[in-house]
Amino acid sequence: MTKWRTRIALVFSTIALVFLAGSPAQAITVWMSATNGAATGGFQNVGDHVYVIDKAADGMSAVTYWETDYGRSGHCRDGNGANNGTTTCNEDLWEEGFVRVMSCVRDYGLPYSLPQYCSGWSGWHPIKGFVV
């Protein structure tokens, strides 16, 4: 009788864990485009991937800038020419925060160049890839 009680308790515990555990959410991906159309950048919360696509052979690099609500920031650069696919940067972000992105172009051949044609910041998006 004790074996059956243990098994039944195990089954109900497993069922409870399945219902109480978080389920995978749809990946949230946000895309932004530079105002001149030469760059597109984005973020996907499953895997913390930052994306950038260089769409114009203008001698400038496409760059996606990102920042979190807890003080981290960085960028992902496509510096290997235009129209050659998506560059992916795998960031390791804290899962409890929020992130926003901005797409720009920048001439890294010039000293002290600043980002140009920036999209403006996206809204804040959750970094966490699961809904609890």
Secondary structure, DSSP 8 states (H G I E B T S, - for coil): -HHHHHHHHHHHHHHHHHHHS-EE----EEEEE-TTSSEEEEEETTTTEEEEEE---SS-EEEEEEEETTS-EEEEEE-S-SSS-EEEEE----TTSEEEEEEEEE-TTSTT---BS-------EE--SEE-
